[in-house]
Amino acid sequence: MLKGKNILLGVSGGIAAYKAAALASALVKAGASVDVVMTANALHFITPHTFEGITRRRVSVDTFDRSYAFEVEHIALAKRADLAMIAPATANVLAKLANGLADDMLTTTVLACTCPKLAAPAMNTAMYLNPATQRNLEQLRGFGFTVVEPAAGRLACGDVGPGKLPEPAVLLEYLEYAAASKDMKGLKVLVTAGPTREALDPVRYLTNHSTGKMGYAIAREAALRGAAVTLVSGPTTLEPPLFVDTVPVESAREMFDAVTSRAWEQDIIIKAAAVADYRPAAVSEDKIKKLDGGSAIALERTDDILKHLGEHRRAGQFLCGFSMETRDMIKNSRAKLARKHLDMIVANNLRVAGAGFGVDTNVVTLITGEELLELPLLGKDEVASRLLDEILARRKAKKVES
C-alpha cells in the first residue's frame, strides 16, 4: 500500500526521535520514498546523516539554506508528499501546528501540505495531559489530522503513564491505513479466526493447530480498506489488528454466541476459524486421574456456526466459509458450499507445501456455485487482499443482476 508513495516524515526534538529512524527504514523497505524534515532541536537527539543513509535523500532542517536547487523547498516537499507524519511530535510542535504558526522548516512544510497528515505525540505524561496540549490535539483533529495515541509505560524521565511514542510497526500501520484505498468504506464485516478450546477438565482441553494468521490477515486487510470490522478470535498469540473490534472467545459455544449475536447487521461474514466439531460430553470439575480407569472420552457435536449462518442470513449478506482438507478438496468443499448455503468457500489442502497451519503463506482455491479460481502460493496478506477483491466483485455483480 505504501509502494511508490512519497512520505514526508517530520522529526521534532524529543528522546523518541531514535524511533523515527526505524520508521524511515521500514518505509523504505515497503517501497516508499521518504523526505525527512527535522527541527533544530531534533538535531540534539539524532543526526541528519542517519536519515540520509537510510532514505538516500537529503534531510531538510533550515528554511533558508542556500545550498538547495532553485525552488521554494518547503513548498516543493509539501506538493510531493502523499502522506505526512510528524513522529515524534513534541508539545511545542503540536502547539505551533494547532495555531497555524510556521517559524521553521517543519512547520512551514506541514502547513503547506494538502495530503493526509498524522501526528504522533511523544512527551512527558504531565505535558501530554495538560489541558493546553489536549486542546491543541483536539484542534488538530478538527483540521483533519489523524492523532496517533501515545503508548503508556515508563518514560525516559522516569514517570509512568501515557506519552511514549508507539513502536515503528504501529506508526507504519497508521500510514498504511491512511494510504489504503477505502473501497470497503460503509461495509460491516465479521471475521472469525483461530482455534477453539473444548475443556475436558480444569487442566486439559481439545483443540487444533490453527494459529489465526489467515483470519487476522483478512480482518486487517478489510479494516485498512475502510470496513467496520469485528474479529471474533479463538486463543492465539497474535496481536489484535489495529482499527478492528476484536472479540476474544475460547470454546465453540462462545464463538457461536459471539458470531450469531452480531451476524444480522453484517454485510459480509468470513468464517476463517478452525472451530472444533466435537467437545467432551461432560467436563470434569477436577483433574481426571489416570487411576480413575478408562481411556475413552465421550464426545458430542458442537454447534455448526456456518450452517446456522447459512440458514438464518439476511437478504444481501455475503457468506464465505473455509474448508481445509487432506484429500478430495474440490469435491468436499463444493459439497460444503451447497450444504451450508454459502456464497463462497476458500479451500486449501493441508498436504500442499506452503498451505495450512502456522505458516505465513497459503495456497487456496476460491469456489462459488459458478466458478473455481485457483490462486498460486501467496503470503496470507496477499491472499486476504485477493479474497476481498473477489467478494467485492461478486457483490457488485449480484447488485447489477438484481
PyMOL commands that set and color helices and strands:
alter all, ss='L'
color gray80, all
select helices_A, chain A and resi 17-29+41-44+48-55+73-80+91-98+105-112+125-129+131-142+168-179+213-224+252-263+290-292+305-311+329-339+380-401
alter helices_A, ss='H'
color red, helices_A
select strands_A, chain A and resi 6-11+33-38+83-89+117-121+146-147+151-154+160-164+188-193+198-199+205-206+228-233+244-248+268-271+278-280+299-301+318-325+344-349+361-362+365-367+372-374+378-379
alter strands_A, ss='S'
color yellow, strands_A
deselect
rebuild
show_as cartoon
